[in-house]
Each structure stands twice: as C-alpha cells, then as structure tokens.
C-alpha cells in the first residue's frame, strides 16, 4: 500500500503506516484520515499533535489510551467528562492506534488501551 500525495508516492507497511516518518505533514494526515473515514476536528488535531510530541520529544513514547485520558483531562477543561469515549469520538478505531497512524508514527504492537 502507498499514499499518493501532491504527486509524491509515500510508502507504507501492510497496515498503512508510513515507512518514513519524515514524509509526514498535515496534508499527509488529512489524506490518511480521509482513508480511515475520520473527520479531523480541532480536538482530533490536539490528539495527533500530542502523540507526535510524545514520540519525538519523549524517547519515542507512544501513550496508551489510559495515559491519553489522563493527559487530556488536564487539557480539555471545557469538557465535563474526559474518558476513553471522548477520545473514541475522534478516532473510532482506537485513539492510540488510529490517531498514531494519522500522525505518521510507527505502528504500535500493543493490544489495548489498558
């Protein structure tokens, strides 16, 4: 599988994750999100940017859903209840894996969020 973006072919693994992390940009994220059936909201972008920041600035950390919920409870103060459902609203196939894919990160091998 590969993505064709702005006249450039971006190679992926069999599950659609980018082979070269440096190929990622917001245009790439939008194409992957469309392919995944995800409409990127502002909070969706916050999740993507959080995952990228954790990966590139925290020793290639790829947070699980539990850690994502903990983080966004402190960030999304406009919401009464930040839980896994709040994350799944933005990434229905799994906020850690699907958002990580759209964020251009390597495929995580972990099974669940907890």
N, C-alpha and C positions, 0 to 999 in steps of 0.2 A: 504494500500500500504506500502511496505517496500523496502529498498535497501539492496542487499546482496553485501558486500564489504569486501574483504580479509577474507572471512569465518565468518564474523560477520553480523548479521541482524540489520539494523538500522530502527527503527520505524518512520513513517511519519504520518501526518494528511491526510485527504482525498484528498488534493490537492498536495501531495508530498513534503511538507515542513517538515524538520526534527523536531521530537518531542523533542529531547535532543540536545541542541546547542553544547554541549561538544563532540558530536560524529563527528563533522566536522573536516576535514583536507583536504589537496589538493587532495588526492586520491578520497575522497568523492565528492569533487567539480567536478572532472573530470567525475565521473560516472553520477552525476546529469546532468551535461552539455551534456553528450552524450545522455542521456534520453530525454533532451529538444531539441536535434538537434543543439546544439551550439558548435562551434569550438572555444576554448578559446585562443585568441591571447594575446599578451603582454598587450595591452590596455584593453582587457577584464579582465585580472588579476588585472590591476590597479583599475578598477571599483569595482571588488569584494573586494579587499583589502581596498579601500576607504569606502565601505559600512560597512565592518566589523569593521573598525576603528571607524567610526561614531557611530555604535551601541554599541560597548564595551567601548569606551572611551569618549562618549559624551551623557551620560544619555539615552541610548537606542534609540538614534535618528535614524530614517530611512528616509533619504533625498528623496524628490520627484524629478522628472525629472528636474524641473526648477533649484533647488539647485544643482543638479548634473552637469548641464550645466555650471552654474556659477563657480563651483569648477574646472571643467576640462578645462575651458577657461584659467585659470591661470596655469594649469599644462601641458597641451598639446600644448606647444609653437611651436611645429613642424607642427601644422595644421593651415591653414588659417582660417577655419570656424568651430568652435566647437559649434554645436547646437544639438537639440534632435535627428536629423537624424544621427549624428555621434555616438550617444550612441546606437541608434536602430540598427546600423550596427553590433554591437557586441551582442546585446540581442534583437532580432526581436519581441519578445512577450512582450516587455516592460523592459527598463533598470532598473527601480526601483524594479519591482516585480520579473521578471525572474532572474536578477542578484542577488537579495536578496535571492531567493530560492537556487541558486547555491552556494551562500556564506554561506548557512546554517543558515540564520536568520529566525525569526518568520514571518509568513505570515502577510503582511500589509493589513489593511482593507480599505485604501484609494482607491478612484476610479481612479483618473487620475493624470497626472504629474503636472497639473496647477490647 
